[in-house]
Amino acid sequence: MATRKQTQAAKRNVKKAQKAAADHKTIAHLPADTKSALGKQGASVAQRKRTGGASPRTRAELYEIARKRDLPGRSKMSRDELARKLGEN
């Protein structure tokens, strides 16, 4: 038979595991319109990659250009801010 201390530890572990599972964020847990927006964004990025289109770029692509140009504050900028500073938009 488990001691009181062991039972408490087991309950703590179960609660911790349940909280971690609930906090685990995946695309499956997002609202439908968010999922479809992400899907459209991903499809447009893939299309640009296939066709070699230059604009609009992803944040990662804009960040690389900003890094090469040594743009100050680039790590804290959003995609739109990077595009504005680089003159892409």
Secondary structure by P-SEA (a helix, b strand, c coil): cccaaaaaaaaaaaaaaaaaaaaccccccccaaaaaaaaaaaaaaaaaaaacccccccaaaaaaaaaaacccccccccaaaaaaaaccc
